[in-house]
Amino acid sequence: MKALGRYAAATALVILIVFGATWPFLDGPGRASLLAAAAIAVPVQWASFLFLVGAGGDHTQFLLRWGIGILARLGIVAAVGLLLPRLARFNGSVLILGVCGFFFALLLLEPVFIRSGKGTPRFAQ
């Protein structure tokens, strides 16, 4: 569970940096869209990471769970791109780029919290 806590803290830091860097350049709907993108991407990332941690040192389970997490993210990107801009007054381009960008950046953080030892994936504690 320490790995999830550290991963959650790192993702929160990334989100804060992104908001700080982009906030002055966005209008009201753009800011709302970026907030919505973070609200969608972060819980999905945390759940996917927790699901991945459940694999332990089993290579097959690790790869299977990683693939399921990637497919879930792709499905959410498709749903967000097709549904949310039509249902609410979001800026569609900021919303979809925000979700994809958050997924990409936070997915790149996952290996930092997974360390390898003796050929088996282990989670940093």
TORKOL-4160 file (C-alpha; in steps of 0.2 Angstrom, whole numbers, padded with zeros to 4 digits, m for minus):
125
<pt num="1" X="0000" Y="0000" Z="0000"/>
<pt num="2" X="0015" Y="0012" Z="0002"/>
<pt num="3" X="0017" Y="0011" Z="m0017"/>
<pt num="4" X="0000" Y="0017" Z="m0020"/>
<pt num="5" X="0002" Y="0031" Z="m0007"/>
<pt num="6" X="0018" Y="0037" Z="m0015"/>
<pt num="7" X="0010" Y="0036" Z="m0032"/>
<pt num="8" X="m0005" Y="0046" Z="m0027"/>
<pt num="9" X="0006" Y="0059" Z="m0020"/>
<pt num="10" X="0016" Y="0060" Z="m0036"/>
<pt num="11" X="0001" Y="0061" Z="m0047"/>
<pt num="12" X="m0006" Y="0075" Z="m0036"/>
<pt num="13" X="0010" Y="0084" Z="m0039"/>
<pt num="14" X="0009" Y="0082" Z="m0058"/>
<pt num="15" X="m0009" Y="0088" Z="m0058"/>
<pt num="16" X="m0004" Y="0104" Z="m0048"/>
<pt num="17" X="0010" Y="0107" Z="m0059"/>
<pt num="18" X="m0001" Y="0106" Z="m0075"/>
<pt num="19" X="m0014" Y="0117" Z="m0067"/>
<pt num="20" X="m0001" Y="0130" Z="m0062"/>
<pt num="21" X="0007" Y="0130" Z="m0080"/>
<pt num="22" X="m0009" Y="0130" Z="m0090"/>
<pt num="23" X="m0022" Y="0140" Z="m0079"/>
<pt num="24" X="m0017" Y="0158" Z="m0085"/>
<pt num="25" X="m0019" Y="0152" Z="m0104"/>
<pt num="26" X="m0037" Y="0145" Z="m0102"/>
<pt num="27" X="m0054" Y="0153" Z="m0102"/>
<pt num="28" X="m0068" Y="0148" Z="m0090"/>
<pt num="29" X="m0074" Y="0133" Z="m0101"/>
<pt num="30" X="m0056" Y="0128" Z="m0104"/>
<pt num="31" X="m0052" Y="0128" Z="m0085"/>
<pt num="32" X="m0068" Y="0118" Z="m0082"/>
<pt num="33" X="m0063" Y="0106" Z="m0095"/>
<pt num="34" X="m0046" Y="0103" Z="m0088"/>
<pt num="35" X="m0053" Y="0101" Z="m0070"/>
<pt num="36" X="m0065" Y="0088" Z="m0078"/>
<pt num="37" X="m0051" Y="0079" Z="m0087"/>
<pt num="38" X="m0041" Y="0078" Z="m0070"/>
<pt num="39" X="m0057" Y="0072" Z="m0061"/>
<pt num="40" X="m0059" Y="0058" Z="m0074"/>
<pt num="41" X="m0041" Y="0053" Z="m0076"/>
<pt num="42" X="m0034" Y="0053" Z="m0059"/>
<pt num="43" X="m0046" Y="0040" Z="m0051"/>
<pt num="44" X="m0044" Y="0029" Z="m0066"/>
<pt num="45" X="m0025" Y="0029" Z="m0064"/>
<pt num="46" X="m0026" Y="0026" Z="m0046"/>
<pt num="47" X="m0038" Y="0011" Z="m0048"/>
<pt num="48" X="m0027" Y="0004" Z="m0063"/>
<pt num="49" X="m0011" Y="0006" Z="m0052"/>
<pt num="50" X="m0020" Y="m0003" Z="m0038"/>
<pt num="51" X="m0025" Y="m0017" Z="m0049"/>
<pt num="52" X="m0008" Y="m0018" Z="m0056"/>
<pt num="53" X="0000" Y="m0020" Z="m0038"/>
<pt num="54" X="m0012" Y="m0034" Z="m0035"/>
<pt num="55" X="m0002" Y="m0045" Z="m0048"/>
<pt num="56" X="0013" Y="m0046" Z="m0035"/>
<pt num="57" X="0028" Y="m0055" Z="m0043"/>
<pt num="58" X="0018" Y="m0065" Z="m0056"/>
<pt num="59" X="0024" Y="m0060" Z="m0073"/>
<pt num="60" X="0008" Y="m0067" Z="m0082"/>
<pt num="61" X="m0004" Y="m0058" Z="m0070"/>
<pt num="62" X="0007" Y="m0042" Z="m0071"/>
<pt num="63" X="0006" Y="m0042" Z="m0090"/>
<pt num="64" X="m0013" Y="m0046" Z="m0091"/>
<pt num="65" X="m0017" Y="m0033" Z="m0078"/>
<pt num="66" X="m0007" Y="m0020" Z="m0087"/>
<pt num="67" X="m0016" Y="m0024" Z="m0103"/>
<pt num="68" X="m0033" Y="m0023" Z="m0095"/>
<pt num="69" X="m0028" Y="m0006" Z="m0088"/>
<pt num="70" X="m0023" Y="0000" Z="m0105"/>
<pt num="71" X="m0039" Y="m0006" Z="m0113"/>
<pt num="72" X="m0049" Y="0003" Z="m0099"/>
<pt num="73" X="m0040" Y="0019" Z="m0102"/>
<pt num="74" X="m0043" Y="0018" Z="m0121"/>
<pt num="75" X="m0061" Y="0015" Z="m0118"/>
<pt num="76" X="m0063" Y="0030" Z="m0106"/>
<pt num="77" X="m0054" Y="0041" Z="m0119"/>
<pt num="78" X="m0066" Y="0036" Z="m0132"/>
<pt num="79" X="m0081" Y="0038" Z="m0121"/>
<pt num="80" X="m0075" Y="0056" Z="m0115"/>
<pt num="81" X="m0072" Y="0061" Z="m0133"/>
<pt num="82" X="m0089" Y="0055" Z="m0139"/>
<pt num="83" X="m0100" Y="0059" Z="m0125"/>
<pt num="84" X="m0094" Y="0073" Z="m0113"/>
<pt num="85" X="m0093" Y="0088" Z="m0125"/>
<pt num="86" X="m0110" Y="0085" Z="m0131"/>
<pt num="87" X="m0118" Y="0082" Z="m0113"/>
<pt num="88" X="m0110" Y="0098" Z="m0105"/>
<pt num="89" X="m0103" Y="0114" Z="m0110"/>
<pt num="90" X="m0085" Y="0109" Z="m0110"/>
<pt num="91" X="m0071" Y="0114" Z="m0122"/>
<pt num="92" X="m0070" Y="0097" Z="m0131"/>
<pt num="93" X="m0052" Y="0100" Z="m0137"/>
<pt num="94" X="m0046" Y="0104" Z="m0119"/>
<pt num="95" X="m0056" Y="0090" Z="m0112"/>
<pt num="96" X="m0049" Y="0076" Z="m0123"/>
<pt num="97" X="m0031" Y="0083" Z="m0124"/>
<pt num="98" X="m0032" Y="0084" Z="m0105"/>
<pt num="99" X="m0038" Y="0066" Z="m0102"/>
<pt num="100" X="m0025" Y="0059" Z="m0115"/>
<pt num="101" X="m0011" Y="0070" Z="m0107"/>
<pt num="102" X="m0015" Y="0065" Z="m0089"/>
<pt num="103" X="m0016" Y="0047" Z="m0094"/>
<pt num="104" X="0000" Y="0048" Z="m0103"/>
<pt num="105" X="0010" Y="0057" Z="m0090"/>
<pt num="106" X="0003" Y="0047" Z="m0075"/>
<pt num="107" X="0006" Y="0031" Z="m0085"/>
<pt num="108" X="0024" Y="0036" Z="m0087"/>
<pt num="109" X="0025" Y="0038" Z="m0068"/>
<pt num="110" X="0020" Y="0020" Z="m0064"/>
<pt num="111" X="0037" Y="0012" Z="m0068"/>
<pt num="112" X="0045" Y="0023" Z="m0055"/>
<pt num="113" X="0035" Y="0015" Z="m0042"/>
<pt num="114" X="0039" Y="m0003" Z="m0048"/>
<pt num="115" X="0056" Y="m0009" Z="m0046"/>
<pt num="116" X="0064" Y="m0025" Z="m0053"/>
<pt num="117" X="0073" Y="m0037" Z="m0042"/>
<pt num="118" X="0079" Y="m0054" Z="m0047"/>
<pt num="119" X="0069" Y="m0054" Z="m0063"/>
<pt num="120" X="0052" Y="m0051" Z="m0055"/>
<pt num="121" X="0043" Y="m0035" Z="m0054"/>
<pt num="122" X="0042" Y="m0028" Z="m0037"/>
<pt num="123" X="0033" Y="m0013" Z="m0030"/>
<pt num="124" X="0043" Y="0001" Z="m0021"/>
<pt num="125" X="0040" Y="0002" Z="m0003"/>
